[in-house]
Amino acid sequence: IREKSGFFSILRLNGLIVGIAQLIRYPSDLKKVTLKTLCIAQDLKGLRRPENTSAREREMKLSERLLRAVLEFARSEKSTLYLTRLTGEGEMYLKHQIDRLAPEYGVEIKYSRGS
């Protein structure tokens, strides 16, 4: 969902919202966006998962789908993606995905101190 102030990506499986990502534009520079939120539902009961995959593996695959949507938006807007704060889980599970996927999309990533 594109908005003047940013972008939302909503991930649905079997009609349920299982993840959301939110990008916010910098008001002073519309070519800068920051990843405000990326969240995967922790309780995915009732959703089938492929055999031999853990809940963590499934969450990683879902988060990658959201990250790809975020990076596609940043690429289409020719924007730099700023990451101002990663939580402990974000640092452990998302940072390496972002670093791996960003070159594929040609998106520059800027981390603030502490991320």
N, C-alpha and C positions, 0 to 999 in steps of 0.2 A: 504494500500500500504506500504510494508516494504521497507525501504531504510537503507543503512549503517549508516546514521546519525540519523535515527528515524523511525517514523511511521505516516502515515496519514490515517484517517478514513473519508470516504465521505458518507454522508447519502443522498439517492435519494428517492423521492416520485413522482410517475407519470412521471418519466423521468427527473425531475428537481432536481438539487442539492439544498438541503434545509439546510444542515449543514456540518460542517467540524471540525475535531479535528486534532491537530498536537502535536506529542511528539518528543522531541529532546533528544538524548543520550548525557550524559556528556562525553566529549572526554577522560578525565582522568580516568573514571570509567564506563565501559559499563553496569554495573548493576544498574546504576542510570539513570532515565529518568525524564524529566520535562514536564508538560503539558504546552505547549507554547500557544496554541490557542484552544478554543472551541467556535464555533459560529453557531447560528441558524438564518436563514434568517428571518428578521422581516416582510417582505412583502410576505405572503404566499397566496395571492389572487389566486383564481382559484383552490386551493386544498380543497377538501371537508374535513370538520372536523366532527367528530361524534356529534350528537345532544347533547345538554346540556353540551357542553364543551366550555370553554373560550379560547381565543387565548393564554393566559398565560399557561393554562393547557396543551394545545397542544405543546407549546414550551418545557414545562417540560418533556413531554413524549419523544419528539425528543431528547432533551439533555440527557435523561437517556439512550437512545439507543446508542448515541455516547460515553457516559461514560462507558457503558458496553464493548464497543469495545476497549476503552483505557485500561480498567482494565484487559481485557482478554489478550491484548498484554503484559502488564506488568507482568501478571502471567506467560505467556508462556516464557518470557525472564528471569523469576525469578528476576525481577527488583523492586527497591523501586521507588515509584512515588513521585516526589518532586513538590510542588506547591509553586512557588516563588512569585506570585502576583495574587490576585483575584480582579477584578473590583468590584464596588458596587453591580452590578447585580450578578456577580459571587459569591460574599459573601452571598447575600440574597438567591439565588436560586440554586447554584451548590454545595456549601460547604456541606450542609446537605445531598445531594444526594451522594456525594463522600464518606462522613463518613458512610452512611448507606450501600452503595454497596461494599466498599473495603473489609470488613470482609468476605463477600460472596465469593470473589475471592481470599482471602488470600494474599492481596497486602498491604504492609506497605506504609502508607502515611506520608510524612514529610512536614510540613508547615513552611515556613520561617516567620520571624517577619513581621507583618503587614498583614498577610493573615488570 
